[in-house]
């Protein structure tokens, strides 16, 4: 099976139609599914989970744009928390928290390049 990168590829690699997907998503018709597949509308969490369950689609593929936004916000918040922690008296607990947060920043930076 190819490594599909969007909802349409996952569906087309199966025998299911847009009408089938619409039914499974409890949608009135397949217009919304078509818009998902064309990138004109973002699927909600339920739709992403259903694609994940139906097609064994990796969640990172289904959450790609959303995940990047969350990672950027999280990195900013972690940096703010690191600033606060670095300006406190350095107990063993605070040093452990700083080390953990710095490791998360490193991991996120390595993933996003």
Backbone torsions as a table, in degrees:
resi	resn	phi	psi	omega
1	UNK	NA	137.7	179.2
2	UNK	-65.5	167.4	177.5
3	UNK	-95.0	83.5	-176.2
4	UNK	-68.1	150.1	-177.0
5	UNK	-115.9	-4.5	178.3
6	UNK	-143.0	171.9	-174.4
7	UNK	-60.3	-39.4	-179.5
8	UNK	-61.8	-43.2	179.6
9	UNK	-61.4	-41.9	179.1
10	UNK	-62.8	-46.7	-178.3
11	UNK	-65.3	-45.1	-177.3
12	UNK	-66.9	-23.0	176.3
13	UNK	-77.0	-4.9	178.1
14	UNK	-115.3	173.1	176.7
15	UNK	-84.2	2.9	-175.9
16	UNK	-78.2	148.8	177.4
17	UNK	-100.6	170.5	174.2
18	UNK	-61.7	-34.8	178.0
19	UNK	-63.4	-41.3	177.5
20	UNK	-61.7	-45.5	-179.2
21	UNK	-63.4	-43.2	178.1
22	UNK	-58.2	-42.8	178.6
23	UNK	-61.5	-46.6	-178.8
24	UNK	-65.6	-29.1	178.0
25	UNK	-87.3	-0.2	-179.5
26	UNK	62.5	42.0	177.8
27	UNK	-100.7	150.1	-178.0
28	UNK	-64.4	-37.1	178.5
29	UNK	-150.7	-176.5	-174.1
30	UNK	-90.1	4.6	-178.9
31	UNK	-58.5	-43.5	-179.3
32	UNK	-65.8	-40.1	178.2
33	UNK	-62.2	-43.2	178.0
34	UNK	-59.6	-42.1	179.3
35	UNK	-66.7	-37.7	174.5
36	UNK	-57.4	-49.4	-174.1
37	UNK	-68.5	-25.9	178.5
38	UNK	-89.1	-5.4	-178.2
39	UNK	78.0	15.8	-179.7
40	UNK	-86.7	-16.4	179.5
41	UNK	-144.1	140.7	179.7
42	UNK	-88.1	129.3	176.7
43	UNK	-71.0	145.6	177.5
44	UNK	-76.0	178.7	-177.9
45	UNK	-60.9	-41.7	-179.9
46	UNK	-60.1	-44.7	-179.9
47	UNK	-63.0	-42.4	179.8
48	UNK	-63.4	-42.0	178.1
49	UNK	-65.2	-38.1	179.0
50	UNK	-64.8	-42.9	175.6
51	UNK	-61.5	-40.8	178.7
52	UNK	-60.1	-47.2	-177.8
53	UNK	-70.1	-45.7	-178.0
54	UNK	-63.1	-47.7	-169.1
55	UNK	-110.2	6.8	-175.3
56	UNK	53.4	35.5	-179.7
57	UNK	-73.1	128.7	178.9
58	UNK	-60.4	131.7	-179.1
59	UNK	-56.9	-37.8	177.6
60	UNK	-56.9	-35.2	176.8
61	UNK	-65.9	-38.4	-176.3
62	UNK	-79.2	-20.0	-176.8
63	UNK	-112.5	11.9	-170.5
64	UNK	-44.3	-63.3	-177.1
65	UNK	-64.5	-41.0	-178.7
66	UNK	-65.7	-42.9	-177.6
67	UNK	-63.0	-40.0	-179.4
68	UNK	-63.0	-42.8	178.0
69	UNK	-62.0	-43.7	179.1
70	UNK	-64.7	-42.7	179.3
71	UNK	-60.9	-41.8	-179.9
72	UNK	-64.2	-43.2	178.0
73	UNK	-64.2	-44.0	-179.6
74	UNK	-62.8	-42.6	178.3
75	UNK	-59.7	-42.5	179.2
76	UNK	-63.4	-44.2	179.9
77	UNK	-66.6	-39.7	177.4
78	UNK	-61.9	-44.0	178.8
79	UNK	-61.4	-38.3	177.0
80	UNK	-64.8	-43.2	178.7
81	UNK	-65.7	-39.7	176.9
82	UNK	-60.1	-41.8	178.5
83	UNK	-59.5	-45.6	179.6
84	UNK	-63.5	-45.7	-178.5
85	UNK	-65.0	-38.1	179.5
86	UNK	-68.0	-18.6	179.3
87	UNK	-97.6	13.3	175.8
88	UNK	-108.0	160.8	173.1
89	UNK	-57.9	135.3	-170.7
90	UNK	-85.5	86.2	173.3
91	UNK	-81.9	170.4	178.1
92	UNK	-62.1	-38.5	179.6
93	UNK	-62.7	-45.1	-179.5
94	UNK	-66.3	-40.1	178.5
95	UNK	-62.3	-39.2	177.5
96	UNK	-64.9	-41.5	178.8
97	UNK	-63.9	-43.2	178.6
98	UNK	-61.6	-46.6	-179.2
99	UNK	-60.9	-43.0	179.2
100	UNK	-62.3	-49.0	-178.8
101	UNK	-62.8	-38.1	177.3
102	UNK	-65.5	-35.3	177.8
103	UNK	-68.4	-35.7	176.4
104	UNK	-64.8	-45.4	177.6
105	UNK	-58.1	-44.1	178.9
106	UNK	-61.3	-44.9	-179.2
107	UNK	-63.3	-45.4	-179.8
108	UNK	-64.7	-39.8	179.1
109	UNK	-65.2	-38.2	179.2
110	UNK	-67.8	-34.0	-179.5
111	UNK	-72.1	-39.1	-175.9
112	UNK	-91.3	-9.5	176.0
113	UNK	85.9	NA	NA
